[in-house]
Amino acid sequence: MHLLGLKLANIGPFDSVELNFTNQETGKASQLIVLTGENGTGKSILLDSIRVAFGTSFGKPTRPIYREGDKFIIEAIVDRNINSEMINTTLHVDRFDVHGNPQTP
């Protein structure tokens, strides 16, 4: 499974952001992704959002990442190898349960 993109709404400092992690020439998943930026710009929030999209088996966020009272969305676009065929899938989270576990619609 490879991460192809990430869409966030009302997560951390991001009102709305869409990130593309594919190689622009081939359209396939990039082999290396580097996040850089000043302190407090949301690098860790991006990583926590990816962790949330993939579910609790990858751990819970290190801190609250959504804005209390605002509707939020985390979508990770991935490709999956199913029967030797690459299929694009969207992992969608728009709420947490009382224990902090991500919930999907």
Summary of the structure (lengths in Angstrom):
residues: 105
radius of gyration: 14.1
end to end distance: 21.6
largest distance: 43.4
contacts: 247
relative contact order: 0.23
helix: 13%
strand: 41%
